[in-house]
Amino acid sequence: MRNSIEMFLCYSFDNRASIAQTTKPIGSDILTVKPGSPVDLRQRAPNFASERFQSPVSLGIENPMVSDYAKRLPNLLDDRRIRVDPFNGSIYIRSWRRTTKQKTDENQAQLFSEEENTQKVSLERWNRYPDVESAIRSTRYVVENYSPNGKTSENLNTILVLVEDLFDGFTNGDITFDNLDEHIDYSFHILEGAGLLRAQVPNRIELKQQILAALNKDKLGRGNILISRTRLAAATIKILEEKLIAGQTQEKYNYLLVSQLYVERMTERLFLDQVTTQAIRFLSLPENHRDLPQTEINLETFAKTFLDPERIKSSPYRGPALMFLAYVFGWPQKDAKIMKKILRTLYSKEGLDVVPVIDKIHETGKDGSIKAVQAFRERVSHGLRILEDALALGERNLESKTV
């Protein structure tokens, strides 16, 4: 894996001329490179970035209470990074937030700069989404944003070109501390457009600080081109590390989107759609049709198979599926207690408890009379609308512009 990472970075780094043709190839005008020099640091930036990317990080939990709850929930499918709440169908997706913490060894801390005196930390975070479509929209946004043509990658490429131009400018004498003001204004404009001035992730904050420090004089008011070039070479390493992180993020979320969320949503909608088709077929038969009793049996078997609580797990489909089963056919012999609890959670509002209402509907049982047949047909008709409304709501949820 490490070799493939380094090959990717070297290719990306050495081909940045395709991003901006004003950028020169690394070391094109350097005959000899002194080890430890800014040019040496710049040339080996892909290797350094790969090492930083693969370096160990400390792990923590951002919200222990939410994390503890989410970890006890069942997986949505077969990936433990996505959980589903069986009571309301909400989706929990695990992510990691990057931050830093100070090293605890004070004696060691005195030997390092402020940046080197920190440890990389990733905090576990469980994000809750009220329904599967909300989870899809959020995940899809990450995939698009971190793709090679996405906004994040575009911004990183823009910053990389700026840093390379500044480095070359300091190297060939086009940029001096006498004409630095015009380059500072331009650099601020580029960094603002790329969102770096508003950075909140530690590595990007350090990247911003490196670039801005390279454009400033020291505490005594003196300009030092060697220090500026060294800082810009260090900034290049951070940019390439960010590109690696972006690629890893895009790959992870694309898998969760395609192999988990899309599959679950498609499956649940297919099951609801199949039951609505059977319900429509049942309602199309006259009340005195000879096949009506068998069609009713088939509908019940079909619905209890495809709307089983183990199959329909996520909102906005879980609640309507369970409501259809309970309202049309009554409480099942097994899982009645848990089904009542779920429907109370989802549908009991303003003091109205749906459970006694459903109990009242089914207290007389089936007697085969015309009145009972008519009552059953009315329940199927109402239940059909419940399922159709859920399918329509899912479509609206997916088309929503909010993330």
URMO-V19161 format. One record per backbone hydrogen bond with DSSP energy under -0.5 kcal/mol. CO is the residue of the C=O (numbers start at 1). NH is the residue of the N-H. If there is no record, write none. Layout:
co={CO/CO}
nh={NH/NH}
This chain:
co={1/2/3/4/5/6/7/8/9/10/11/13/15/16/16/20/25/27/29/32/34/37/38/39/40/42/44/45/46/47/48/49/50/51/52/58/60/63/64/65/66/67/68/69/70/74/78/79/81/82/83/84/84/85/89/90/91/92/93/95/96/97/99/101/104/105/106/108/109/113/115/117/119/120/121/122/122/123/124/124/125/125/127/129/131/132/133/134/135/136/137/138/139/140/141/142/143/144/145/145/147/150/151/152/153/154/155/156/157/158/159/160/161/162/163/164/165/166/167/168/169/169/169/174/179/180/181/182/183/184/185/186/187/188/189/190/191/191/192/195/196/201/201/202/203/204/205/206/207/208/209/210/211/212/213/218/222/224/225/226/227/228/229/230/231/232/233/234/235/236/237/238/239/240/241/242/243/244/245/246/247/248/249/250/251/252/253/254/255/255/256/256/257/260/261/262/263/264/265/266/267/268/269/270/271/272/273/274/275/276/277/278/279/280/282/286/289/291/292/293/294/295/296/297/298/299/300/301/302/303/305/308/308/311/314/314/315/317/318/319/320/321/322/323/324/325/325/326/335/336/337/338/339/340/341/342/343/343/344/347/349/351/352/353/354/355/356/357/358/360/369/370/371/372/373/374/375/376/377/378/379/380/381/382/383/384/385/386/387/388/389/390/391/392/393/394/395/396/397}
nh={5/6/7/8/9/10/11/12/13/14/15/16/18/19/20/23/28/30/31/34/37/41/42/43/44/45/48/49/50/51/52/53/54/55/55/122/124/67/68/69/70/71/72/72/73/84/80/82/94/76/92/74/86/89/315/85/129/83/127/125/98/123/121/119/106/109/110/111/112/117/118/103/101/58/99/60/124/97/62/63/95/127/93/91/135/136/137/138/139/140/141/142/143/144/145/146/147/147/152/153/150/154/155/156/157/158/159/160/161/162/163/164/165/166/167/168/169/170/171/172/173/174/175/176/183/184/185/186/187/188/189/190/191/192/193/194/196/197/195/198/199/204/205/206/207/208/209/210/211/212/213/214/215/215/216/221/218/228/229/230/231/232/233/234/235/236/237/238/239/240/241/242/243/244/245/246/247/248/249/250/251/252/253/254/255/256/257/258/259/260/260/261/262/264/265/266/267/268/269/270/271/272/273/274/275/276/277/278/279/280/281/282/283/284/285/289/292/295/296/297/298/299/300/301/302/303/304/305/306/307/308/311/312/313/317/318/132/321/322/323/324/325/326/327/328/329/330/330/339/340/341/342/343/344/345/346/347/348/348/349/352/353/354/357/358/359/360/361/362/363/373/374/375/376/377/378/379/380/381/382/383/384/385/386/387/388/389/390/391/392/393/394/395/396/397/398/399/400/400}
